[in-house]
Amino acid sequence: MTDAPTPTADVHPVLAAVTERIIERSKPERTIYLDRIRAAGDRGPARGKLACANLAHGFAASGPADKKALRSFVKPNIAIVSSYNDMLSAHQPFEHFPRQLKAAVMEAGGIAQFAGGVPAMCDGITQGRDGMQLSLFSRDVIAMATAIGLSHDMFDGALMLGVCDKIVPGMLIGALGFGHLPTIFVPAGPMTSGLPNNEKSRVRQLYAEGKAEREELLDAEAASYHGAGTCTFFGTANSNQLLMEVMGLHLPGSSFVNPGTPLREALTSEAGRRVTGLTALGDDYTPVGEVVDEKAVVNGCVALLATGGSTNHTMHLVAIARAAGIILTWDDLAELSAVVPLLARIYPNGSADVNHFHAAGGLGYVVSSMLDAGLLHEDVKTVVGPGLRRYTEEPKLSGEGVEWQPGTRISLDTSVLRGPEDPFDVNGGLKMLTGNLGSCVMKTSAVHPDHRVVTAPARVFDDQLDFLAAFEAGTLTGDFVAVLRYQGPRANGMPELHKLTPVLGVLQDQGRKVALVTDGRMSGASGKVPAAIHLTPEAAADGPLARVRDGDVLTVDAVTGSVNVHLDDEELAARPATGRALGADEWVGTGRELFAGLRAAVGPATQGASVFHPQPVQGVFQ
């Protein structure tokens, strides 16, 4: 068994070069990681080393048959870790999954135990609220909660039940801490299509202009977010599902099957049966730390770029990779983005939702066409066996189970989904920008080419509420670049700033040149206004953004990939910082004070905004 994959000969030369660079850069950490998880896997069922009292605690509440099997170590024991709660539509379907999965695992000759739950918060609910300042930190809390669930040395494999935002990245980071365990991620699927997303956006903008009443806005939102399942726009939640599938951690074709359907139920049971066979006590031992290798990480990056997925994953993918001993940088993403075409138009990058995308051929078609173009690595490990080509197939009901059939080789709706030979754009949906203000990210797939370059005076704010108040007061006149600073991880937890999207959209529709530069986040819901986000170094870490003043001329250029303030470097460096992050006595309420230790330890966005790897890596741009 080799420690690192070698780039496939027939892949695109840039894909091969980026992969090789990641492999070489990661060798020391990846070798240590693989040695650690292989040593753990070679010891057999960990519960065999438990003292009698320890083991008895682990099966005390089990039935007689399970107790006997757990004592004799002849059956694999599968951990179920879930983000279920019934407030959030995406996670509500998970209520009955554990019972169903336990039955499927038993049918396959194993045992399953519910190992623990993880918190699941919703950025859609906390937008513009103090709770949003806990959102990014929740990813690492979820990783730790996942680790606690798996820490009892009772398990031979794991099933992860998660969907949205920080939950899936956190669960995967936690699972990679137990990389010797085979792990399958089990999705719940998107809600059925409701009010079209473009209509929802129209009503939001009318409300921002004072032309619609709150009751009209609530009616529109409720008609859009109307049932169980993931929100149907292409934000972080659905980007999560896409990444888990392309990285070989879902069953093929399972990401976008609606909840409560016979196919969804059949796929859930199949995940339980499948993971049982992947354990060291089965016939196809496939530890998750071997599945998530350098090629799988690159495949995830490519899929994100090709579909115009969430900008949050420029941080999450970096953090996930580090958890597996792999060092991914924004430079890698930028180089891949230059050669990866944009194949999908899913709201906010178009009018279709993920259900339309799935019906048009979906992820199976993306994988098929990108493999044919040499833009994905085929020779990877997955939870259904070797080779990514398996993920070009689509699941169909067969009796009481599932069988996989060849997926479509053509797009069934070219207004939603295209192949690399006729893409919506020759470049990926994300752009990395660098300049004298630092390094940042823009989701360009929703930004019209006419709006991708803005040069205008700065309007500087240290709080999004101040920006919104200026809009209400009518003082945001002329062209401008909104500078919203002290919104980074160390400043206040890096909240999403999606509340600004409708307001900026109103100003742009008035014919104004507007853009946003911030060290905060805008997520997968970043809209039609050019938003240079995740700026690093952040203002709270004495980044140049702290020295920008009202009236300074800025250029945000998503064509050349640059973000600059038009000042001499010496003058900019000599200026004193203005504004400040929240003090410790101000960062209180809504539980924020409990997260002060994470705020102090968090690393920069370029390194995943993680509390686990806060120290700079030598030779990697910070």
C-alpha positions as CSV (number, residue, x, y, z in Angstrom):
1,M,0.0,0.0,0.0
2,T,1.5,3.4,-1.0
3,D,1.3,6.4,1.3
4,A,0.4,8.9,-1.4
5,P,-1.4,8.5,-4.7
6,T,0.3,9.5,-8.0
7,P,-1.5,11.8,-10.4
8,T,-3.3,9.9,-13.2
9,A,-1.5,10.1,-16.6
10,D,-4.5,11.2,-18.6
11,V,-5.8,14.0,-16.4
12,H,-5.5,17.6,-17.3
13,P,-1.9,18.8,-16.8
14,V,-3.0,21.6,-14.4
15,L,-5.0,19.0,-12.3
16,A,-2.0,16.7,-12.3
17,A,0.5,19.5,-11.4
18,V,-1.7,20.8,-8.5
19,T,-2.2,17.3,-7.2
20,E,1.5,16.6,-7.3
21,R,2.3,19.8,-5.5
22,I,-0.2,19.0,-2.7
23,I,1.2,15.5,-2.4
24,E,4.8,16.7,-2.1
25,R,3.8,19.6,0.3
26,S,1.8,17.2,2.5
27,K,4.2,14.3,2.7
28,P,5.4,14.8,6.3
29,E,2.0,15.4,7.8
30,R,0.2,12.8,5.6
31,T,2.8,10.1,6.5
32,I,2.3,10.7,10.2
33,Y,-1.4,10.6,9.8
34,L,-1.5,7.4,7.8
35,D,1.0,5.7,10.2
36,R,-1.3,6.6,13.1
37,I,-4.6,5.4,11.6
38,R,-3.0,2.2,10.3
39,A,-1.6,1.4,13.7
40,A,-5.1,1.9,15.1
41,G,-6.7,-0.3,12.4
42,D,-4.1,-3.1,12.8
43,R,-5.1,-3.7,16.4
44,G,-8.5,-5.2,15.5
45,P,-11.8,-4.2,17.3
46,A,-10.7,-1.7,19.9
47,R,-13.3,-3.0,22.4
48,G,-11.2,-6.1,22.6
49,K,-8.7,-4.2,24.6
50,L,-11.3,-2.8,27.1
51,A,-11.3,-4.1,30.6
52,C,-14.4,-6.1,31.5
53,A,-16.1,-3.3,33.5
54,N,-15.5,-0.9,30.6
55,L,-16.9,-3.3,28.0
56,A,-19.9,-4.1,30.2
57,H,-20.8,-0.4,30.4
58,G,-20.7,-0.3,26.6
59,F,-23.3,-3.0,26.1
60,A,-25.3,-2.7,29.3
61,A,-28.5,-1.5,27.6
62,S,-28.2,-3.8,24.6
63,G,-30.4,-6.8,24.0
64,P,-29.2,-10.4,24.7
65,A,-28.1,-11.2,21.1
66,D,-26.2,-7.9,20.8
67,K,-24.5,-8.4,24.1
68,K,-23.3,-11.8,23.0
69,A,-22.0,-10.5,19.7
70,L,-20.2,-7.6,21.4
71,R,-18.6,-9.9,23.9
72,S,-17.3,-12.2,21.2
73,F,-16.0,-9.6,18.7
74,V,-17.4,-11.6,15.8
75,K,-19.8,-8.9,14.5
76,P,-18.9,-5.3,13.5
77,N,-20.4,-2.6,15.7
78,I,-21.4,0.6,13.8
79,A,-21.6,4.0,15.4
80,I,-24.4,6.3,14.4
81,V,-23.7,10.0,14.9
82,S,-26.6,12.4,14.1
83,S,-27.3,16.1,13.8
84,Y,-31.1,15.5,14.2
85,N,-33.2,18.2,15.6
86,D,-36.8,19.0,14.7
87,M,-36.5,22.7,14.4
88,L,-34.3,22.6,11.3
89,S,-36.0,21.4,8.1
90,A,-32.8,19.8,6.8
91,H,-32.3,17.7,9.9
92,Q,-35.8,16.8,10.8
93,P,-35.9,13.7,8.5
94,F,-33.1,12.1,10.6
95,E,-35.5,11.4,13.5
96,H,-36.3,7.9,12.3
97,F,-33.0,7.1,10.5
98,P,-31.2,5.4,13.5
99,R,-33.9,2.7,13.9
100,Q,-33.9,2.1,10.1
101,L,-30.1,2.0,10.0
102,K,-29.8,-0.4,13.0
103,A,-32.2,-2.8,11.2
104,A,-30.1,-2.6,8.0
105,V,-26.8,-3.1,9.8
106,M,-28.3,-6.1,11.6
107,E,-29.5,-7.5,8.3
108,A,-26.0,-7.2,7.0
109,G,-24.6,-9.1,10.0
110,G,-23.6,-6.3,12.2
111,I,-24.7,-4.3,15.2
112,A,-25.3,-0.5,15.4
113,Q,-25.5,1.8,18.4
114,F,-26.4,5.4,18.5
115,A,-23.1,6.9,19.6
116,G,-24.0,10.5,20.0
117,G,-25.6,13.7,18.7
118,V,-23.9,16.9,17.5
119,P,-25.3,20.4,17.6
120,A,-26.8,21.8,14.4
121,M,-27.4,25.5,14.0
122,C,-28.9,27.2,11.0
123,D,-27.3,30.3,9.4
124,G,-30.6,31.0,7.8
125,I,-32.2,31.6,11.2
126,T,-29.3,33.5,12.8
127,Q,-28.6,35.9,9.9
128,G,-27.9,39.3,11.3
129,R,-28.3,38.1,14.9
130,D,-25.7,37.6,17.6
131,G,-26.0,33.9,17.3
132,M,-24.4,34.0,13.9
133,Q,-21.1,34.8,15.6
134,L,-21.1,31.2,16.9
135,S,-21.8,29.7,13.5
136,L,-18.2,29.1,12.2
137,F,-17.0,28.0,15.6
138,S,-19.8,25.4,15.6
139,R,-17.9,23.5,13.0
140,D,-15.0,22.7,15.3
141,V,-17.4,22.1,18.2
142,I,-19.2,19.5,16.0
143,A,-15.8,17.9,15.2
144,M,-15.1,17.6,18.9
145,A,-18.6,16.3,19.6
146,T,-18.2,13.7,16.8
147,A,-14.9,12.6,18.4
148,I,-16.5,12.3,21.8
149,G,-19.1,10.0,20.2
150,L,-16.5,7.8,18.7
151,S,-14.1,7.9,21.7
152,H,-15.3,4.9,23.5
153,D,-13.4,2.3,21.5
154,M,-16.6,0.4,20.9
155,F,-16.9,0.8,17.1
156,D,-15.7,-0.8,13.9
157,G,-17.3,1.7,11.5
158,A,-19.5,4.8,11.5
159,L,-22.6,6.4,9.9
160,M,-22.7,10.2,9.9
161,L,-26.1,11.9,9.6
162,G,-25.6,15.5,8.7
163,V,-26.6,18.0,6.0
164,C,-26.1,21.7,6.5
165,D,-23.5,24.5,6.8
166,K,-20.8,23.6,9.4
167,I,-22.3,20.3,10.4
168,V,-20.9,18.0,7.6
169,P,-17.4,19.6,7.6
170,G,-17.3,19.3,11.4
171,M,-18.5,15.7,11.3
172,L,-15.9,14.8,8.7
173,I,-13.1,16.5,10.6
174,G,-14.2,14.5,13.7
175,A,-14.4,11.3,11.7
176,L,-10.9,11.8,10.3
177,G,-9.6,11.8,13.8
178,F,-10.7,8.1,13.8
179,G,-9.5,7.6,10.3
180,H,-9.1,3.8,10.7
181,L,-12.9,3.5,10.9
182,P,-14.9,3.1,7.7
183,T,-17.4,5.9,7.5
184,I,-20.4,6.7,5.3
185,F,-22.3,10.0,5.3
186,V,-26.0,9.6,5.1
187,P,-27.9,12.5,3.5
188,A,-31.6,13.4,4.1
189,G,-32.1,15.2,0.8
190,P,-33.6,18.5,-0.3
191,M,-37.1,19.7,0.2
192,T,-39.4,19.7,-2.8
193,S,-39.4,22.8,-4.9
194,G,-41.5,25.7,-3.6
195,L,-41.7,29.3,-4.5
196,P,-39.0,29.9,-7.2
197,N,-35.9,31.4,-5.7
198,N,-35.9,34.3,-8.1
199,E,-39.3,35.3,-6.9
200,K,-38.2,35.0,-3.3
201,S,-35.2,37.2,-4.1
202,R,-37.5,39.8,-5.9
203,V,-39.7,40.1,-2.8
204,R,-36.7,40.4,-0.5
205,Q,-35.4,43.3,-2.6
206,L,-38.8,45.0,-2.7
207,Y,-38.9,44.8,1.1
208,A,-35.4,46.3,1.3
209,E,-36.7,49.2,-0.8
210,G,-39.8,49.6,1.4
211,K,-42.1,48.5,-1.4
212,A,-43.4,45.3,0.2
213,E,-44.8,44.7,3.7
214,R,-43.3,42.3,6.2
215,E,-46.3,40.0,5.8
216,E,-45.7,39.8,2.1
217,L,-42.0,39.0,2.8
218,L,-42.9,36.3,5.3
219,D,-45.4,34.7,2.9
220,A,-42.7,34.5,0.2
221,E,-40.1,33.1,2.6
222,A,-42.6,30.5,3.9
223,A,-43.6,29.5,0.4
224,S,-39.9,28.9,-0.4
225,Y,-38.8,27.2,2.8
226,H,-42.0,25.1,3.1
227,G,-41.2,21.5,4.2
228,A,-38.8,18.9,5.4
229,G,-35.4,18.7,3.7
230,T,-32.5,21.0,2.8
231,C,-33.2,24.5,1.4
232,T,-33.2,24.1,-2.4
233,F,-30.8,26.9,-3.3
234,F,-27.1,26.1,-3.9
235,G,-25.6,27.2,-0.6
236,T,-23.3,25.5,1.8
237,A,-25.8,22.7,2.7
238,N,-26.2,21.4,-0.9
239,S,-22.5,22.1,-1.6
240,N,-21.8,19.8,1.4
241,Q,-23.8,17.0,-0.2
242,L,-22.1,17.4,-3.6
243,L,-18.7,17.3,-1.9
244,M,-19.4,14.2,0.1
245,E,-20.6,12.4,-3.0
246,V,-17.7,13.4,-5.3
247,M,-15.2,12.6,-2.5
248,G,-16.6,9.1,-2.3
249,L,-18.3,9.3,1.1
250,H,-21.9,9.1,0.0
251,L,-23.6,6.3,-2.0
252,P,-23.7,7.3,-5.7
253,G,-26.6,9.5,-6.6
254,S,-27.9,9.8,-3.1
255,S,-27.3,13.5,-2.4
256,F,-30.4,15.1,-3.9
257,V,-33.2,12.5,-3.4
258,N,-36.1,14.1,-1.6
259,P,-36.9,13.0,2.0
260,G,-39.8,10.7,2.6
261,T,-39.7,9.0,-0.8
262,P,-39.3,5.2,-1.2
263,L,-35.9,5.8,-2.9
264,R,-34.6,7.9,0.0
265,E,-35.6,5.2,2.4
266,A,-34.0,2.5,0.3
267,L,-30.7,4.5,0.0
268,T,-30.7,5.0,3.8
269,S,-30.9,1.3,4.4
270,E,-28.3,0.5,1.8
271,A,-25.9,2.8,3.6
272,G,-26.3,0.8,6.7
273,R,-25.7,-2.5,4.9
274,R,-22.8,-1.1,2.9
275,V,-20.8,0.3,5.9
276,T,-21.0,-3.1,7.6
277,G,-19.1,-4.7,4.8
278,L,-16.4,-2.0,4.8
279,T,-15.2,-2.8,8.4
280,A,-12.2,-4.8,9.2
281,L,-14.5,-7.7,10.1
282,G,-16.1,-7.5,6.6
283,D,-14.7,-8.3,3.2
284,D,-13.8,-4.8,1.9
285,Y,-12.0,-2.9,4.7
286,T,-12.0,0.8,3.6
287,P,-11.1,3.3,6.3
288,V,-12.2,6.8,5.9
289,G,-8.7,8.2,6.3
290,E,-7.7,6.2,3.1
291,V,-10.7,7.5,1.2
292,V,-10.0,11.1,1.9
293,D,-6.6,11.4,0.2
294,E,-5.0,14.1,-2.0
295,K,-6.9,13.1,-5.1
296,A,-10.2,13.0,-3.3
297,V,-9.5,16.5,-1.9
298,V,-8.7,17.8,-5.4
299,N,-11.8,16.2,-6.8
300,G,-13.8,18.0,-4.1
301,C,-12.2,21.3,-5.1
302,V,-13.0,20.7,-8.8
303,A,-16.6,19.8,-8.2
304,L,-17.1,22.9,-6.1
305,L,-15.7,25.1,-8.8
306,A,-17.5,23.4,-11.7
307,T,-20.9,23.9,-10.0
308,G,-20.4,27.4,-8.5
309,G,-20.7,26.0,-4.9
310,S,-20.4,27.8,-1.6
311,T,-17.5,30.1,-0.8
312,N,-17.6,28.7,2.7
313,H,-15.8,25.6,1.4
314,T,-12.7,27.6,0.6
315,M,-12.3,27.3,4.4
316,H,-13.9,24.0,5.1
317,L,-12.0,22.1,2.4
318,V,-8.7,23.4,3.8
319,A,-9.7,22.4,7.3
320,I,-10.9,19.0,6.2
321,A,-7.7,18.3,4.3
322,R,-5.6,19.3,7.3
323,A,-7.5,16.8,9.5
324,A,-6.3,14.1,7.1
325,G,-2.7,15.4,7.1
326,I,-3.1,17.1,3.7
327,I,-2.1,20.8,3.1
328,L,-4.4,22.5,0.7
329,T,-4.0,26.3,0.0
330,W,-6.1,28.9,-1.7
331,D,-3.4,29.1,-4.4
332,D,-4.3,25.5,-5.3
333,L,-7.9,26.5,-5.6
334,A,-7.0,29.5,-7.7
335,E,-5.0,27.4,-10.2
336,L,-7.7,24.8,-10.5
337,S,-10.4,27.6,-11.0
338,A,-8.5,28.9,-14.0
339,V,-9.0,25.6,-15.9
340,V,-12.3,24.2,-14.5
341,P,-15.3,25.3,-16.5
342,L,-18.6,26.3,-14.9
343,L,-21.2,23.6,-15.7
344,A,-24.2,24.5,-13.6
345,R,-26.6,27.4,-13.1
346,I,-28.3,26.8,-9.7
347,Y,-29.7,29.7,-7.7
348,P,-28.2,32.1,-6.8
349,N,-26.2,31.6,-9.9
350,G,-29.3,31.0,-12.0
351,S,-33.0,30.4,-11.7
352,A,-33.1,26.6,-11.2
353,D,-32.9,24.9,-7.8
354,V,-31.1,21.7,-6.8
355,N,-34.1,19.6,-7.7
356,H,-34.0,20.9,-11.3
357,F,-30.2,20.3,-11.3
358,H,-30.8,16.7,-10.2
359,A,-33.5,16.1,-12.8
360,A,-31.3,17.5,-15.6
361,G,-28.7,14.8,-14.9
362,G,-27.2,16.2,-11.7
363,L,-24.0,15.2,-10.1
364,G,-23.7,11.9,-12.1
365,Y,-23.6,13.9,-15.3
366,V,-21.1,16.4,-13.9
367,V,-18.8,13.5,-12.8
368,S,-19.2,11.7,-16.1
369,S,-18.4,14.7,-18.3
370,M,-15.6,15.9,-16.1
371,L,-13.9,12.5,-16.0
372,D,-14.1,12.3,-19.8
373,A,-12.5,15.8,-20.0
374,G,-9.6,14.7,-17.6
375,L,-10.7,17.1,-15.0
376,L,-11.4,14.6,-12.2
377,H,-9.2,11.8,-10.8
378,E,-10.9,8.5,-11.5
379,D,-8.5,6.3,-9.5
380,V,-9.7,7.0,-6.0
381,K,-11.1,4.9,-3.2
382,T,-14.8,5.3,-2.4
383,V,-17.3,3.7,0.0
384,V,-18.7,1.6,-2.9
385,G,-15.3,0.4,-4.2
386,P,-12.4,1.7,-6.3
387,G,-13.0,4.3,-9.0
388,L,-15.0,7.5,-9.3
389,R,-16.7,6.2,-12.5
390,R,-19.1,4.4,-10.1
391,Y,-20.5,7.9,-9.3
392,T,-21.8,8.3,-12.9
393,E,-24.5,5.8,-12.1
394,E,-27.9,6.6,-10.7
395,P,-29.9,4.6,-8.1
396,K,-33.2,3.0,-8.9
397,L,-35.6,1.0,-6.8
398,S,-35.3,-2.7,-7.2
399,G,-37.7,-4.8,-5.2
400,E,-37.1,-3.7,-1.6
401,G,-33.6,-2.4,-2.3
402,V,-31.5,-0.3,-4.8
403,E,-29.7,-1.1,-7.9
404,W,-27.5,1.3,-9.9
405,Q,-27.9,1.9,-13.6
406,P,-25.9,4.0,-16.0
407,G,-26.7,7.7,-15.7
408,T,-27.5,10.1,-18.5
409,R,-24.6,10.9,-20.9
410,I,-26.3,14.1,-22.0
411,S,-27.7,17.1,-20.1
412,L,-31.5,16.9,-20.0
413,D,-31.8,20.7,-19.6
414,T,-28.9,22.8,-20.9
415,S,-30.3,25.9,-19.2
416,V,-29.3,24.3,-15.9
417,L,-26.5,21.9,-16.7
418,R,-23.9,21.6,-19.4
419,G,-20.8,19.7,-20.3
420,P,-17.2,21.0,-20.5
421,E,-17.5,21.4,-24.2
422,D,-20.2,24.1,-23.9
423,P,-19.9,25.5,-20.4
424,F,-21.6,28.6,-18.9
425,D,-18.2,30.0,-18.3
426,V,-14.7,28.8,-19.1
427,N,-13.5,29.4,-15.5
428,G,-14.8,28.0,-12.2
429,G,-17.5,29.8,-10.2
430,L,-15.0,31.0,-7.6
431,K,-12.1,33.5,-8.0
432,M,-9.2,34.1,-5.6
433,L,-8.2,37.8,-5.4
434,T,-4.9,39.2,-4.0
435,G,-3.4,42.6,-3.6
436,N,-2.2,45.1,-1.1
437,L,-5.3,44.5,1.1
438,G,-4.5,40.7,1.3
439,S,-6.1,37.6,-0.1
440,C,-9.8,36.9,-0.5
441,V,-12.4,35.0,-2.4
442,M,-15.3,36.0,-4.7
443,K,-18.1,33.8,-6.0
444,T,-18.2,35.1,-9.6
445,S,-20.8,32.6,-11.0
446,A,-23.7,34.9,-10.0
447,V,-22.0,38.1,-10.9
448,H,-22.6,39.4,-14.4
449,P,-19.4,40.1,-16.3
450,D,-20.3,43.9,-16.5
451,H,-20.1,44.0,-12.7
452,R,-16.9,42.1,-12.1
453,V,-14.6,45.1,-12.0
454,V,-15.4,48.1,-9.7
455,T,-13.2,51.1,-8.9
456,A,-14.8,53.5,-6.5
457,P,-14.3,55.3,-3.1
458,A,-14.6,53.3,0.1
459,R,-17.4,53.6,2.6
460,V,-16.0,52.0,5.8
461,F,-18.1,50.3,8.4
462,D,-17.2,48.2,11.5
463,D,-20.7,46.7,11.9
464,Q,-23.3,45.5,9.4
465,L,-26.0,47.2,11.3
466,D,-24.3,50.6,10.7
467,F,-24.2,49.8,6.9
468,L,-27.9,48.9,6.9
469,A,-28.7,52.1,8.9
470,A,-26.8,54.2,6.3
471,F,-28.9,52.6,3.6
472,E,-32.1,53.4,5.4
473,A,-30.9,57.0,6.0
474,G,-30.2,57.4,2.2
475,T,-26.6,58.3,2.8
476,L,-25.1,55.6,0.5
477,T,-24.9,57.8,-2.5
478,G,-22.9,57.4,-5.8
479,D,-20.6,54.6,-6.6
480,F,-18.7,53.0,-3.7
481,V,-17.0,50.0,-2.4
482,A,-18.5,49.0,1.0
483,V,-15.7,48.0,3.4
484,L,-17.0,46.0,6.3
485,R,-14.2,45.1,8.6
486,Y,-13.7,43.5,12.0
487,Q,-15.8,40.6,10.9
488,G,-13.1,37.9,10.7
489,P,-12.7,34.8,12.9
490,R,-10.7,36.6,15.6
491,A,-12.9,39.7,15.6
492,N,-16.3,38.1,16.2
493,G,-16.3,34.6,14.8
494,M,-16.7,35.6,11.2
495,P,-20.5,35.8,10.8
496,E,-22.2,35.6,7.5
497,L,-23.3,39.0,6.1
498,H,-26.1,37.8,3.8
499,K,-28.4,40.5,5.2
500,L,-26.4,42.9,3.0
501,T,-27.2,41.1,-0.3
502,P,-30.7,42.6,-0.9
503,V,-29.5,46.1,-0.1
504,L,-26.5,46.0,-2.3
505,G,-28.6,44.5,-5.1
506,V,-31.0,47.4,-4.9
507,L,-28.1,49.9,-5.3
508,Q,-26.6,48.0,-8.2
509,D,-30.0,47.8,-9.9
510,Q,-30.2,51.6,-9.7
511,G,-27.2,51.7,-12.1
512,R,-24.6,52.3,-9.4
513,K,-21.2,50.7,-9.3
514,V,-21.0,48.9,-6.0
515,A,-18.9,46.1,-4.4
516,L,-18.2,44.7,-1.0
517,V,-14.8,44.0,0.6
518,T,-14.9,42.3,4.0
519,D,-13.0,39.9,6.3
520,G,-16.4,38.3,7.0
521,R,-18.4,35.7,5.1
522,M,-21.2,35.8,2.6
523,S,-21.7,32.0,2.1
524,G,-23.0,30.1,-0.9
525,A,-25.9,32.5,-1.1
526,S,-23.5,35.3,-2.3
527,G,-25.5,37.1,-4.9
528,K,-25.2,39.3,-8.0
529,V,-23.0,42.0,-6.4
530,P,-19.2,41.5,-6.5
531,A,-18.3,40.6,-2.9
532,A,-14.6,40.1,-2.0
533,I,-14.9,38.1,1.2
534,H,-12.8,36.1,3.7
535,L,-10.1,38.8,3.4
536,T,-6.9,37.7,5.1
537,P,-5.2,39.0,7.2
538,E,-8.3,40.2,8.9
539,A,-8.6,43.7,10.5
540,A,-8.4,42.3,14.0
541,A,-5.0,40.7,13.2
542,D,-3.7,44.2,12.1
543,G,-4.5,43.5,8.5
544,P,-4.4,46.5,6.0
545,L,-8.2,46.7,6.0
546,A,-7.9,48.3,9.5
547,R,-6.2,51.3,7.9
548,V,-8.6,51.9,5.0
549,R,-10.5,55.2,5.4
550,D,-13.7,56.7,3.9
551,G,-12.9,58.1,0.5
552,D,-9.9,55.9,-0.3
553,V,-10.2,54.5,-3.8
554,L,-10.4,50.7,-4.1
555,T,-10.4,48.4,-7.1
556,V,-12.1,45.0,-6.9
557,D,-11.2,43.1,-10.0
558,A,-12.5,39.6,-10.5
559,V,-11.1,39.5,-14.0
560,T,-7.4,39.9,-13.1
561,G,-8.0,38.5,-9.6
562,S,-6.9,41.6,-7.6
563,V,-8.1,43.7,-4.7
564,N,-6.3,46.9,-3.9
565,V,-6.5,50.3,-2.3
566,H,-4.9,53.0,-4.4
567,L,-2.3,54.0,-1.9
568,D,1.5,53.9,-1.8
569,D,2.5,50.8,0.3
570,E,4.6,53.0,2.7
571,E,1.7,55.4,3.3
572,L,-0.7,52.5,3.9
573,A,1.7,50.8,6.3
574,A,2.3,54.1,8.2
575,R,-1.3,54.8,8.9
576,P,-2.7,54.0,12.3
577,A,-5.5,51.4,12.5
578,T,-9.0,52.7,13.1
579,G,-12.0,50.9,14.5
580,R,-11.7,47.8,16.6
581,A,-13.0,44.3,17.2
582,L,-15.5,43.7,20.0
583,G,-13.9,43.7,23.4
584,A,-14.3,40.7,25.7
585,D,-16.8,42.6,27.8
586,E,-18.9,43.2,24.6
587,W,-18.7,39.7,23.2
588,V,-21.3,38.4,25.6
589,G,-24.8,37.2,25.4
590,T,-26.3,34.4,23.3
591,G,-23.6,32.2,24.7
592,R,-20.8,34.1,23.0
593,E,-18.7,34.4,26.1
594,L,-18.5,30.6,26.3
595,F,-16.7,30.6,22.9
596,A,-14.0,33.1,23.9
597,G,-11.3,30.4,24.0
598,L,-12.1,29.5,20.4
599,R,-12.0,33.1,19.3
600,A,-8.5,33.5,20.8
601,A,-7.2,30.3,19.3
602,V,-8.7,30.4,15.8
603,G,-6.4,30.5,12.8
604,P,-6.8,32.6,9.6
605,A,-9.4,31.9,6.9
606,T,-6.6,30.8,4.5
607,Q,-5.8,27.9,6.8
608,G,-9.4,27.0,7.3
609,A,-10.3,29.3,10.2
610,S,-9.8,26.4,12.5
611,V,-9.0,26.2,16.2
612,F,-7.1,22.9,15.6
613,H,-4.4,24.2,13.3
614,P,-3.9,27.9,14.3
615,Q,-0.2,28.0,13.6
616,P,1.2,29.0,10.2
617,V,2.6,26.3,8.0
618,Q,6.0,27.1,6.7
619,G,6.0,28.0,3.0
620,V,2.2,28.4,2.8
621,F,0.7,31.8,2.2
622,Q,-1.1,33.1,5.3
